[in-house]
């Protein structure tokens, strides 16, 4: 059925479309970026594109440990870090030179309550910032934190633009390897790679089938993630298309409004967790392109917990828990479940709806466009929702997402968790100066979160991409970033094939 549908629409597209432009490498997106000011961006697409536009003080290695990017550092005391800027990444796109003043202005802006940056809570331990000279600055903390350098991954903005109130969210000015060329509409923007002036066009194509058809037609060159497995499998068999997959670290979960009279009950959350047959979904829906999750951090992360045992599928226990909580045939549990309007996410939601129904839970699936959906989640307007944490490196995510003081907009405790034990563990990890002891605390914290089912862990989805065969150099990152666009190029001498013979 999928194959026949694709063939039909490929024929329509081929008949109705002229030859695509070839001066740009085109990247098809499921969702467009929302905000290109790194002080405010929280959605995955914005974060990934901002990594191309802005340089940051610190980045991470493959084990999620901080490494120097713009600056190297030394720890002068428990509460004093000195950063020295290197020679690379120091030229802003407006021609000015990045200095320590710009770094200080960026972080002072994030820390300013009037800015209302969602990243402020992560950096609240910064007591003051002092600029030593154009290449050097000091961060002084109000408490010790050996993980502090890893928090300094926000893109650096020019101080003059911050002072002038520049609209960086739509007119970004960074010092990264790409600059903004044009953003003519919300669903389409163009970046230019500074090293060789290669243009990259990012185009939102909401429907996954249409993204696949555009790839086959040559109207886009690269697709990454956000495709149903059957479409990815279909692409893997097409001439002229290369597909690659890689185990991923992005954490998919169900979140709950803990202040709700139903989902605030542990028995309800436990029943929901037990009624989900993850193994079947991974096998038949994802076609094996995911692995079960028990915690936000993957087990191989230095602060992960590989000892956690996953939640087994157990309908009988789920039904018994609901009965103990007062739900039954005369009083069924009814919950609303919010998801994005992406067809694959709606499909997952529908499958979960069917599985939960077997336990006696009536689920009302509500799907919205990304902006509306994400706005509702940030505002706490939900009972149950599904999302994924993307690109998480620092275990400070636990403070950001679960501490009782991290309520939106200053944090992402969207379900309003208020657990004194969780707060104590987070604070203990933040103040411990021994990294090995921190890892022990974070492992125990993840066990506590699983026990309380603040989230119901689902799976870590594989990363994948599909590219036309004349595109060279693109590679997958475990967290799905777009950094490999630094190396991507078009082989002008390659004979490009337009899809397959039976798609013509």
Beta strands, then each sheet from edge to edge (+ up, - down):
strand 1: 24-29
strand 2: 58-60
strand 3: 66-68
strand 4: 71-77
strand 5: 80-85
strand 6: 126-133
strand 7: 136-141
strand 8: 178-185
strand 9: 188-193
strand 10: 199-204
strand 11: 222-224
strand 12: 241-246
strand 13: 251-256
strand 14: 290-292
strand 15: 333-340
strand 16: 361-368
strand 17: 384-389
strand 18: 455-461
strand 19: 463-468
strand 20: 471-472
strand 21: 489-490
sheet 1: 8+ 9- 10+ 1+ 11+ 19- 12+
sheet 2: 2+ 3-
sheet 3: 4+ 5- 7+ 6-
sheet 4: 14+ 18- 13+ 17- 15- 16-
sheet 5: 20+ 21-
end
